[in-house]
Amino acid sequence: MIRLRRTSQRAYAASARLALAGVLVTFAAACGDSDERAIKNQMSAIAESLSVPENDGELGRIARLAVLRNVLAPGIAVSTGASPRPAAEVPPELVGRDAVLALVGRWVPPAGGVTIEFVDMQVTLDATRATAQVYCTARISSGPDERPVVDARELTIGFSRIDGSWLIASVRPEDTLVR
Amino acid sequence: MSLLTPIVGRNPRATLLRISFTIGLAVVVFGWILVPLRLSGISMLPTYEDGALNFANRAAYWTHEPVRGDVVAIRLAGPHAFYVKRIVGMPGERVEIVTGTVTVNGEVLIEPTVVRRAAWNMAPVDLAPGEFFVVGDNRSMKIENHDLGRVSRRRIVGKLLF
């Protein structure tokens, strides 16, 4: 009887250790790579700063531009890819943080606001962990009610680690449909 | 008879198995075979209304390749966003649009699903093996405002169910 109880205790202890290991593995997998997590957080910040709520005021616009400024590298290069040629061959149409901020600042969002979100993000870090690429879909929704998706674009966003922060160094659209 | 009997039945083990099987079946069907999607936008009018619910049937292309006229879901970066377009050009063909009329290898393509048609023009496009030419049914806007073009087979997720 005593022997049986000890065996049970051992079995319970082994099960508890196994469960704890499972929890730790799950937690580690959920947390993922810290750089990858930092980049995804930056992507969320960008999406938030580009999204415009309904009845947005001047103060909101300035705050969003300030957030955006903090996530852009000084030498950022942006291609719009509005060309029949493959996007990779199109030279960047906007170069420099100030140029990008000026364009975003001038942009008049549609009435009812606009929501931008990045989905299906795939982060690839280079071997030196100094640069990274994010391949994702940008979903753009507009309208006051259910906010239907009005457009979706594939993007490759390049990040560089500058002074310890991951900043956007390039934005390039990918051609889903090629003309 | 326990209080739980109406919920779990007389054989709780069998009930649990049935529930597990149903959940498993739903995961397999809606995860890998019928991908649920909500259509957004006007590019497929009048065939599909904005906001309509549908499914991309992956199984449709298990036994054969997509064919002209199929309305297909086209993958972007992942499984959370798709384009929905109609196939008008098959691999190896030459597709051209002249004043709103699609021609394939020089022959006019009859498209009964296209009701609104602006005078689009597009230079001939030669499709490589494994490439399809897709376009929406609503051609009333300027061609610059419509997503159309070549798409590789690997991006085609499935055929719309209905």
Chai-1 contact restraints between the chains, C-beta under 6 A:
chainA,res_idxA,chainB,res_idxB,connection_type,confidence,min_distance_angstrom,max_distance_angstrom,comment,restraint_id
A,V119,B,H80,contact,1.0,0.0,6.0,A-B,restraint_1
A,D120,B,A77,contact,1.0,0.0,6.0,A-B,restraint_2
A,D120,B,G78,contact,1.0,0.0,6.0,A-B,restraint_3
A,D120,B,H80,contact,1.0,0.0,6.0,A-B,restraint_4
A,Y135,B,A77,contact,1.0,0.0,6.0,A-B,restraint_5
A,C136,B,A77,contact,1.0,0.0,6.0,A-B,restraint_6
A,T137,B,L76,contact,1.0,0.0,6.0,A-B,restraint_7
A,T137,B,A77,contact,1.0,0.0,6.0,A-B,restraint_8
A,T137,B,A81,contact,1.0,0.0,6.0,A-B,restraint_9
A,R139,B,A81,contact,1.0,0.0,6.0,A-B,restraint_10
A,P148,B,S40,contact,1.0,0.0,6.0,A-B,restraint_11
A,V149,B,S40,contact,1.0,0.0,6.0,A-B,restraint_12
A,A152,B,L76,contact,1.0,0.0,6.0,A-B,restraint_13
A,A152,B,A81,contact,1.0,0.0,6.0,A-B,restraint_14
A,E154,B,L76,contact,1.0,0.0,6.0,A-B,restraint_15
A,E154,B,A77,contact,1.0,0.0,6.0,A-B,restraint_16
A,T176,B,L76,contact,1.0,0.0,6.0,A-B,restraint_17
A,L177,B,D147,contact,1.0,0.0,6.0,A-B,restraint_18
A,L177,B,G149,contact,1.0,0.0,6.0,A-B,restraint_19
A,L177,B,V151,contact,1.0,0.0,6.0,A-B,restraint_20
A,V178,B,G149,contact,1.0,0.0,6.0,A-B,restraint_21
A,V178,B,R150,contact,1.0,0.0,6.0,A-B,restraint_22
A,R179,B,G149,contact,1.0,0.0,6.0,A-B,restraint_23
